[in-house]
Amino acid sequence: MLTTKDGFCDTLRSLHLPLAELWPFTFPCWILPRDLLPLAQRLQEAAEAPEPEEGAAGATGAARPSMSTLVGASGLWILKPARGSQGEGIKLLNRSAVLGLRSHYAQCTRSGGVSCAAPQVLQPYLRQPLLREGVKWDMRTYVLCTSVLPMRLYLFSEASHSE
């Protein structure tokens, strides 16, 4: 479940946590084209919600987050192939391009496009990521659980990556 971008999204969604609880450690994500309707509804709700007052108690836990909370202050989104790697196929989108995805997928489906079948993950774009020597990086940990009672875990320090 956690080995692909769309699997990670589904795992986060299965936790049923509000955005305010997810935001401190990860971004909300949507799997396209499957989540287009809920995403459009969420964007509409967020656009209509009043901006929370600065320092208002409970503002971050609101059921309807502000647009800036939902998409970040930049308003940019990142669209990535669910099974891609090494930055291939990644696109940056603004809000209007995200809203235009519904018509793109509808047209793509009518024409029988192969790209329509491949899932993609959409997330708010982080403008200032943590850099190491000026380069974006990620840390992947591979753990194998062979038993729960007694707990038996194996941590792999090196893993090969193939797509």
DRENDREN-744964 format. One record per residue (C-alpha): residue number from 0; x, y, z. Coordinates in pm, 1 decimal. Layout:
<nr NUM&x X&y Y&z Z>
...
end
This chain:
<nr 0&x 0.0&y 0.0&z 0.0>
<nr 1&x 281.7&y 244.3&z 68.1>
<nr 2&x 510.3&y 154.5&z -221.7>
<nr 3&x 337.3&y 369.1&z -485.0>
<nr 4&x 214.9&y 727.8&z -478.4>
<nr 5&x -148.6&y 625.2&z -529.9>
<nr 6&x -117.3&y 351.2&z -265.6>
<nr 7&x 14.1&y 609.2&z -19.5>
<nr 8&x -283.1&y 837.8&z -102.5>
<nr 9&x -528.3&y 555.2&z -42.6>
<nr 10&x -358.4&y 469.1&z 287.4>
<nr 11&x -383.0&y 832.6&z 405.1>
<nr 12&x -748.9&y 848.0&z 301.7>
<nr 13&x -827.5&y 525.3&z 490.6>
<nr 14&x -721.3&y 699.5&z 813.7>
<nr 15&x -1021.8&y 937.6&z 781.0>
<nr 16&x -821.2&y 1224.6&z 932.6>
<nr 17&x -916.6&y 1586.5&z 867.2>
<nr 18&x -676.7&y 1795.5&z 657.9>
<nr 19&x -562.2&y 1983.8&z 967.0>
<nr 20&x -426.4&y 1660.6&z 1117.5>
<nr 21&x -256.0&y 1547.1&z 794.8>
<nr 22&x -98.2&y 1883.9&z 711.4>
<nr 23&x 184.5&y 1873.8&z 972.0>
<nr 24&x 346.1&y 1565.2&z 816.9>
<nr 25&x 215.5&y 1526.7&z 461.7>
<nr 26&x 5.7&y 1689.7&z 191.7>
<nr 27&x -345.8&y 1587.7&z 102.0>
<nr 28&x -354.9&y 1401.2&z -227.1>
<nr 29&x -604.2&y 1299.3&z -490.7>
<nr 30&x -580.2&y 1014.4&z -740.0>
<nr 31&x -691.3&y 1118.9&z -1086.5>
<nr 32&x -911.0&y 1063.2&z -1269.8>
<nr 33&x -1090.6&y 872.5&z -990.2>
<nr 34&x -1102.0&y 1165.0&z -743.2>
<nr 35&x -1193.7&y 1444.1&z -986.8>
<nr 36&x -1547.4&y 1493.5&z -854.3>
<nr 37&x -1455.3&y 1499.6&z -480.9>
<nr 38&x -1160.8&y 1729.2&z -561.7>
<nr 39&x -1382.1&y 1974.2&z -753.8>
<nr 40&x -1633.3&y 1972.2&z -467.0>
<nr 41&x -1356.6&y 2033.9&z -211.8>
<nr 42&x -1213.2&y 2321.1&z -414.8>
<nr 43&x -1558.9&y 2476.1&z -449.0>
<nr 44&x -1625.6&y 2444.7&z -73.0>
<nr 45&x -1284.9&y 2589.8&z 9.0>
<nr 46&x -1334.3&y 2882.7&z -229.3>
<nr 47&x -1670.7&y 2963.7&z -67.5>
<nr 48&x -1548.5&y 2926.9&z 291.8>
<nr 49&x -1453.0&y 3247.1&z 471.6>
<nr 50&x -1083.3&y 3287.8&z 539.6>
<nr 51&x -1009.4&y 3207.4&z 906.6>
<nr 52&x -910.7&y 3499.6&z 1122.4>
<nr 53&x -547.5&y 3517.6&z 1225.0>
<nr 54&x -503.1&y 3335.0&z 1555.1>
<nr 55&x -865.3&y 3218.6&z 1567.9>
<nr 56&x -905.6&y 2918.3&z 1796.0>
<nr 57&x -978.4&y 2601.5&z 1605.8>
<nr 58&x -936.2&y 2765.7&z 1264.7>
<nr 59&x -693.9&y 2496.9&z 1147.1>
<nr 60&x -935.2&y 2221.9&z 1244.1>
<nr 61&x -1227.0&y 2370.0&z 1050.1>
<nr 62&x -1432.3&y 2121.0&z 850.9>
<nr 63&x -1409.8&y 2352.1&z 548.5>
<nr 64&x -1051.1&y 2480.0&z 517.9>
<nr 65&x -972.0&y 2804.8&z 344.8>
<nr 66&x -842.4&y 2790.4&z -11.0>
<nr 67&x -497.2&y 2899.4&z 105.7>
<nr 68&x -490.7&y 2619.3&z 364.7>
<nr 69&x -608.0&y 2363.3&z 112.2>
<nr 70&x -367.4&y 2445.2&z -169.1>
<nr 71&x -96.0&y 2638.6&z 6.0>
<nr 72&x -20.0&y 3003.7&z -39.5>
<nr 73&x 137.4&y 2948.5&z -382.7>
<nr 74&x -183.1&y 2816.0&z -539.7>
<nr 75&x 27.2&y 2571.5&z -741.0>
<nr 76&x -33.0&y 2198.9&z -767.8>
<nr 77&x 195.1&y 1914.5&z -869.8>
<nr 78&x 60.2&y 1634.3&z -1089.6>
<nr 79&x 271.0&y 1318.5&z -1100.8>
<nr 80&x 232.6&y 973.7&z -1253.5>
<nr 81&x 125.7&y 737.3&z -973.9>
<nr 82&x 390.0&y 482.5&z -1070.0>
<nr 83&x 657.5&y 717.7&z -1200.7>
<nr 84&x 1002.1&y 791.7&z -1066.8>
<nr 85&x 1294.2&y 1029.9&z -1104.7>
<nr 86&x 1073.6&y 1327.3&z -1187.6>
<nr 87&x 948.3&y 1193.5&z -1521.5>
<nr 88&x 603.2&y 1311.6&z -1628.3>
<nr 89&x 563.5&y 1569.5&z -1349.6>
<nr 90&x 363.8&y 1885.5&z -1425.2>
<nr 91&x 299.6&y 2202.2&z -1225.4>
<nr 92&x -55.4&y 2335.2&z -1249.5>
<nr 93&x -232.6&y 2647.1&z -1128.5>
<nr 94&x -586.0&y 2642.2&z -985.1>
<nr 95&x -758.0&y 2700.7&z -1319.3>
<nr 96&x -560.1&y 2417.0&z -1480.1>
<nr 97&x -665.3&y 2186.5&z -1195.3>
<nr 98&x -1029.6&y 2281.5&z -1248.9>
<nr 99&x -979.8&y 2219.1&z -1622.6>
<nr 100&x -871.0&y 1860.7&z -1559.1>
<nr 101&x -1233.8&y 1742.3&z -1560.2>
<nr 102&x -1283.0&y 1846.0&z -1921.9>
<nr 103&x -937.9&y 1708.9&z -2013.2>
<nr 104&x -1020.7&y 1364.3&z -1874.6>
<nr 105&x -1369.4&y 1368.9&z -2029.7>
<nr 106&x -1224.5&y 1449.1&z -2372.5>
<nr 107&x -940.8&y 1201.0&z -2326.9>
<nr 108&x -1185.0&y 922.8&z -2234.4>
<nr 109&x -1405.1&y 994.8&z -2537.8>
<nr 110&x -1103.9&y 969.6&z -2767.9>
<nr 111&x -984.1&y 646.7&z -2602.2>
<nr 112&x -651.7&y 793.1&z -2494.0>
<nr 113&x -414.9&y 552.7&z -2319.1>
<nr 114&x -296.3&y 827.3&z -2082.5>
<nr 115&x -646.1&y 838.6&z -1932.7>
<nr 116&x -608.2&y 489.2&z -1787.8>
<nr 117&x -282.7&y 560.8&z -1602.9>
<nr 118&x -354.6&y 701.8&z -1255.7>
<nr 119&x -193.1&y 1028.8&z -1154.2>
<nr 120&x -152.4&y 1187.6&z -811.8>
<nr 121&x -233.6&y 1553.1&z -753.4>
<nr 122&x -101.5&y 1740.1&z -447.6>
<nr 123&x -46.4&y 2100.6&z -342.7>
<nr 124&x 300.7&y 2214.5&z -449.1>
<nr 125&x 556.2&y 2289.9&z -180.5>
<nr 126&x 748.7&y 2600.4&z -287.7>
<nr 127&x 1034.7&y 2572.4&z -39.7>
<nr 128&x 1115.2&y 2204.8&z 20.8>
<nr 129&x 1387.9&y 2088.2&z 253.2>
<nr 130&x 1703.2&y 2080.5&z 41.5>
<nr 131&x 2028.7&y 1893.4&z 91.8>
<nr 132&x 2319.5&y 2069.2&z -74.9>
<nr 133&x 2067.9&y 2257.9&z -288.9>
<nr 134&x 1892.0&y 1945.1&z -417.2>
<nr 135&x 1551.0&y 1795.6&z -337.3>
<nr 136&x 1578.4&y 1452.8&z -178.9>
<nr 137&x 1370.3&y 1182.7&z -20.6>
<nr 138&x 1432.1&y 919.5&z 238.1>
<nr 139&x 1292.4&y 575.5&z 175.7>
<nr 140&x 1291.2&y 310.1&z 440.4>
<nr 141&x 1226.6&y -51.3&z 353.9>
<nr 142&x 1095.5&y -269.0&z 635.0>
<nr 143&x 982.3&y -629.7&z 620.9>
<nr 144&x 749.6&y -754.5&z 895.9>
<nr 145&x 760.0&y -1134.2&z 924.1>
<nr 146&x 570.9&y -1165.2&z 1251.3>
<nr 147&x 343.7&y -956.1&z 1471.3>
<nr 148&x 346.9&y -1173.2&z 1784.7>
<nr 149&x 633.6&y -1168.6&z 1857.5>
<nr 150&x 712.3&y -857.9&z 1654.8>
<nr 151&x 985.2&y -934.6&z 1403.1>
<nr 152&x 1098.4&y -655.9&z 1170.0>
<nr 153&x 1388.2&y -636.3&z 927.7>
<nr 154&x 1518.0&y -296.9&z 820.8>
<nr 155&x 1693.4&y -284.7&z 486.2>
<nr 156&x 1966.1&y -25.3&z 463.6>
<nr 157&x 2001.0&y -56.4&z 86.4>
<nr 158&x 1733.3&y -139.9&z -164.2>
<nr 159&x 1734.8&y -154.7&z -538.1>
<nr 160&x 1471.8&y 46.7&z -721.9>
<nr 161&x 1317.6&y -68.4&z -1045.7>
<nr 162&x 1004.6&y 40.1&z -1227.4>
end
